[in-house]
Amino acid sequence: MHLSKELRFGNRAKKYIPYLLENLREGHIVPLCYLVYSGTGRNLYEFYPSSMLKLDHFPREEEEILGIAYGYKDALLLVSLMTMEKLRGEGICPLH
């Protein structure tokens, strides 16, 4: 597992940072934890439940984790926030 230097946390995940990081580093399954990766193809970002790291064929294990969320709704909000910031930075997103 490789964490980004600019690792982002969802609002709910911020309350559990020590718990989440410790358990992820030790390779434990963390219920409700989602990991955000850079997207493939036309996707800017993708997120997966942390339990996917236990699968032998999970292709994203060695890639950089850009964000951690706690709960599906927290993951959706984090990815949407990251997407808007990325698009604003590129001058593509007209939303404020």
N, C-alpha and C positions, 0 to 999 in steps of 0.2 A: 504494500500500500504506500503510495507516494502522495503526500499532501502538498498542495500548492502553497507557495510563499504568501499568496494573497487569498488564503482560504476564507470563504464566506460562510456564515451561519444563518439559518432561518431564525425568525423571531423566537419561535418556541425552542429551537435547538440551543439558543444562547443561554438558556437557563440550565442546560445540562452538559455544557462543554467538557468539563473534566470527566464526567461519566462516559460520554460518547467517545472521546479520544482514547481514554484508557482501554475501554473494551474493544474498540476497533483495532488498536495497536496489538492487543493480546490475541486477536483473532476470534473473539467471541461474537456470536450472533446478537445483534442489538435490535430488539423488536421496535418497529416504527421508525427506524433510522433509514434515511435515504441519502445516497451519495450522488453528487452532481458531477458529470464529466462533460468535456467538450463534445459537441455533437459530431455525427458522421453524416456525410452527404450534405443535404441542405439544412440540417438541423444545427442550430447554434449550440444547444445544450441538450443533454439527456440525463435522466436520473433513474436510479435503480435502488431497490431495497438492499440494505447492507448484507442481507442473507445471501445475496447472489455471489458474494465473495467466497462462499463455501463450495460453490460448484466448480468442478474440475475444469470445465470448458468455458468458464466466464471470461470473455475476451478482454475485458477492460481492467483487469486486476492490476496490471503494471502501469497503467496510464495515470496521469495526474488527476487527483480529486480536487475539483474546484470549489465545491460547497458541500455542506452537511446540513440536513434538515431533520426535524423530528416530527413525524406524522406526514401523511400524504398532502394535506392542505398546506402545511408549512413548506413542503417541497415545491408545490405549485407556485406559491407566492415567491419563494426564493428564485426559482428559475425565471418567472415573469419579471422580477425586479432586475435580475442579471441581464436578461435579454433587452429590457428597455435601456439600461445603462450602456450596454454595448452598442445598440443602435443609435442612441444619442451621441455617443462618442464618435461614431462614424458619420454623424450628420444625417442619418436616414430617418430617425424617428421624430415626427413632429409633435408627439405628445409631451406634456410637461409634468 
